[in-house]
Amino acid sequence: MSLFEQLKRRNVFKVGIAYLVVAWLIAQVLDLVFEAFGTPNWVMKTVLLILAGGFVLALILAWAYELTPDGISRESELSNSDSSVRHTGNKWHYIIIGVLGVTAAYLFVIGQRPAPDLEPSIDALVARPSVLVLPFANISGDEEQDYLAFGVTDELIAGLQRLGNFPVVSRNASLSYGVTDLSAVDFAQNHGAAYLVEGSVNVGSEGIRILANLSSAAGNQVWADRYQLEGGQADIFDVSETLVSRVAGAVLQSEVARVERKDRPPSDAWEHYMKGLSVVLAYNPQDYEMARQNLDRAVEIAPDMAEAWWALGELEAMKYMTGSLGSDDQLDDLYGLIAYFRKAHELSPFHAAACGCLGYMLTAVGRPNEARIVYEQAIEAKPLSADLRVDYSLYLTWSGRYEEAIENAALGLKLGPVSQDRAGLWIVRSVVALAQGDEQEALDAVNRALFIRNETFYTPAAIAILYLLGDHEAAATLLNKTQKLFPGLEPKNPVFYVTLKPIDDILAARRERGDLDGPADVEEIYAALRIRIDQDHN
């Protein structure tokens, strides 16, 4: 008799089928029970392993033993013609039919039940995100008020931890941010935080002003609020309790929107945005058309996507700076750039890159008062943003506020030493050193900037500084190289003039002191350098 016939005669197939059906039914029932009681996942996994082992054991027992009217007997003690075998086989038919009937009834009952509510519960939502509270910044200019900023930070961390609705990164990890080389966003992501809380404390004659800001780890604004405490006394505990409840509520609301996909752009819009952004970040003008098509498509799909509007402005700025300008007066084009950055700013008021670019372009078109408002509001809301500090320090240099410019440049370097724009911060330090007559410091700083990056819109200022420091050859070489990237490079080009105006101011101050040696302004510097380049080529 073949093996197949033996398995069939000994009811091994019937036992196996019956076991699988019963085991499946048991697993379904236990899954419902375990879910209702919140049983850990390992319990269900253990049950499944036991059922799998039992399947093998059932097959072995079915092969070795037979159920007869006289009880369980070893199969070897029975003959093939024993009627009890056939009788037992009929019993197995009834058992299998019964089990299948119970299973069918179970499936029918389950099918009649209403579909489970797929809407995530509040508890399920708030259990997912973790929150990192960065040290609040003391922007009072008085180090004696540092304790106040520390107190707000400490109470906020402790309050969120006591609340217990979601994980909060530890106090020690939060306070270690000041000694790292990471940006705030990178620091949050490294600690697995989905949300980032930052803020500032300002003590002045009108009282104490505390501003708190909640953003996602991707840098998008979620919530912000300002608290004004009159007089010189601050009830930190009251403010902290309010902050705890507001931050927790904002996180919850953001998570609900995230799960419902209300605050996330469609995946195809994000894909178009990333394709366009890659061109912007690589500073690759030859791919402008492809990038423009992708970013246009992104804002068409998701018109409320602040990142895409900002990237559009950056792309057009790249085209403006790297193209040949028809005339010196190109303000219409610049106002077009401002419209993109303003749109991004309206959609996300404290988007660091959008605020920085908007402030820079407003300065470029001669609207510094508007730029100041944008910068100050953004800096107060996001005092630890390295990108904002870059543009703000350039604005302060443009305004002749050299001491504040140096303070912001130093803070920007501390907050974001790996930022691609930190070359601009070294240019700020070089300009200020030049204004203060420290030529060696100016030379060291400009060389540091050029070592980091020598093909940005900071480079025209570096060219002028090198010339004023007496290194005409290096200045001419750098100008020759820079003109290949910026064919429309002229000192009065508004975008470049934001960094060149402070040098004009330095030269004007020299003339007032009676120091008439050297060029009168940046235009004269560039004219002299171009003559030198032409002579070298001839």
Rosetta blueprint (number, residue, H / E / L):
1 M L
2 S L
3 L H
4 F H
5 E H
6 Q H
7 L H
8 K H
9 R H
10 R L
11 N L
12 V H
13 F H
14 K H
15 V H
16 G H
17 I H
18 A H
19 Y H
20 L H
21 V H
22 V H
23 A H
24 W H
25 L H
26 I H
27 A H
28 Q H
29 V H
30 L H
31 D H
32 L H
33 V H
34 F H
35 E H
36 A H
37 F H
38 G L
39 T L
40 P L
41 N H
42 W H
43 V H
44 M H
45 K H
46 T H
47 V H
48 L H
49 L H
50 I H
51 L H
52 A H
53 G H
54 G H
55 F H
56 V H
57 L H
58 A H
59 L H
60 I H
61 L H
62 A H
63 W H
64 A H
65 Y E
66 E E
67 L E
68 T E
69 P L
70 D L
71 G E
72 I E
73 S E
74 R E
75 E H
76 S H
77 E H
78 L L
79 S L
80 N L
81 S L
82 D L
83 S H
84 S H
85 V H
86 R H
87 H H
88 T H
89 G H
90 N H
91 K H
92 W H
93 H H
94 Y H
95 I H
96 I H
97 I H
98 G H
99 V H
100 L H
101 G H
102 V H
103 T H
104 A H
105 A H
106 Y H
107 L H
108 F H
109 V H
110 I H
111 G H
112 Q H
113 R L
114 P L
115 A L
116 P L
117 D L
118 L L
119 E L
120 P L
121 S L
122 I H
123 D H
124 A H
125 L H
126 V H
127 A L
128 R L
129 P L
130 S L
131 V E
132 L E
133 V E
134 L L
135 P L
136 F L
137 A E
138 N E
139 I L
140 S L
141 G L
142 D L
143 E H
144 E H
145 Q H
146 D H
147 Y H
148 L H
149 A H
150 F H
151 G H
152 V H
153 T H
154 D H
155 E H
156 L H
157 I H
158 A H
159 G H
160 L H
161 Q H
162 R H
163 L H
164 G L
165 N L
166 F L
167 P L
168 V E
169 V L
170 S L
171 R H
172 N H
173 A H
174 S H
175 L H
176 S H
177 Y H
178 G H
179 V H
180 T L
181 D L
182 L L
183 S L
184 A H
185 V H
186 D H
187 F H
188 A H
189 Q H
190 N H
191 H L
192 G L
193 A L
194 A L
195 Y E
196 L E
197 V E
198 E E
199 G E
200 S E
201 V E
202 N E
203 V E
204 G E
205 S L
206 E L
207 G E
208 I E
209 R E
210 I E
211 L E
212 A E
213 N E
214 L E
215 S E
216 S E
217 A L
218 A L
219 G L
220 N L
221 Q E
222 V E
223 W E
224 A E
225 D E
226 R E
227 Y E
228 Q E
229 L E
230 E L
231 G L
232 G L
233 Q L
234 A L
235 D L
236 I H
237 F H
238 D H
239 V H
240 S H
241 E H
242 T H
243 L H
244 V H
245 S H
246 R H
247 V H
248 A H
249 G H
250 A H
251 V H
252 L H
253 Q H
254 S H
255 E H
256 V H
257 A H
258 R H
259 V H
260 E L
261 R L
262 K L
263 D L
264 R L
265 P L
266 P L
267 S H
268 D H
269 A H
270 W H
271 E H
272 H H
273 Y H
274 M H
275 K H
276 G H
277 L H
278 S H
279 V H
280 V H
281 L H
282 A H
283 Y L
284 N L
285 P H
286 Q H
287 D H
288 Y H
289 E H
290 M H
291 A H
292 R H
293 Q H
294 N H
295 L H
296 D H
297 R H
298 A H
299 V H
300 E H
301 I H
302 A L
303 P L
304 D L
305 M L
306 A H
307 E H
308 A H
309 W H
310 W H
311 A H
312 L H
313 G H
314 E H
315 L H
316 E H
317 A H
318 M H
319 K H
320 Y H
321 M H
322 T H
323 G L
324 S L
325 L L
326 G L
327 S L
328 D L
329 D L
330 Q L
331 L H
332 D H
333 D H
334 L H
335 Y H
336 G H
337 L H
338 I H
339 A H
340 Y H
341 F H
342 R H
343 K H
344 A H
345 H H
346 E H
347 L H
348 S L
349 P L
350 F L
351 H L
352 A H
353 A H
354 A H
355 C H
356 G H
357 C H
358 L H
359 G H
360 Y H
361 M H
362 L H
363 T H
364 A H
365 V L
366 G L
367 R L
368 P H
369 N H
370 E H
371 A H
372 R H
373 I H
374 V H
375 Y H
376 E H
377 Q H
378 A H
379 I H
380 E H
381 A H
382 K L
383 P L
384 L L
385 S L
386 A H
387 D H
388 L H
389 R H
390 V H
391 D H
392 Y H
393 S H
394 L H
395 Y H
396 L H
397 T H
398 W H
399 S L
400 G L
401 R L
402 Y H
403 E H
404 E H
405 A H
406 I H
407 E H
408 N H
409 A H
410 A H
411 L H
412 G H
413 L H
414 K H
415 L H
416 G L
417 P L
418 V L
419 S L
420 Q L
421 D L
422 R H
423 A H
424 G H
425 L H
426 W H
427 I H
428 V H
429 R H
430 S H
431 V H
432 V H
433 A H
434 L H
435 A H
436 Q L
437 G L
438 D L
439 E H
440 Q H
441 E H
442 A H
443 L H
444 D H
445 A H
446 V H
447 N H
448 R H
449 A H
450 L H
451 F H
452 I H
453 R L
454 N L
455 E L
456 T L
457 F L
458 Y L
459 T H
460 P H
461 A H
462 A H
463 I H
464 A H
465 I H
466 L H
467 Y H
468 L H
469 L L
470 G L
471 D L
472 H H
473 E H
474 A H
475 A H
476 A H
477 T H
478 L H
479 L H
480 N H
481 K H
482 T H
483 Q H
484 K H
485 L H
486 F L
487 P L
488 G L
489 L L
490 E L
491 P L
492 K L
493 N L
494 P H
495 V H
496 F H
497 Y H
498 V H
499 T H
500 L H
501 K H
502 P H
503 I H
504 D H
505 D H
506 I H
507 L H
508 A H
509 A H
510 R H
511 R H
512 E H
513 R L
514 G L
515 D L
516 L L
517 D L
518 G L
519 P L
520 A L
521 D L
522 V H
523 E H
524 E H
525 I H
526 Y H
527 A H
528 A H
529 L H
530 R H
531 I H
532 R H
533 I H
534 D H
535 Q H
536 D H
537 H H
538 N L
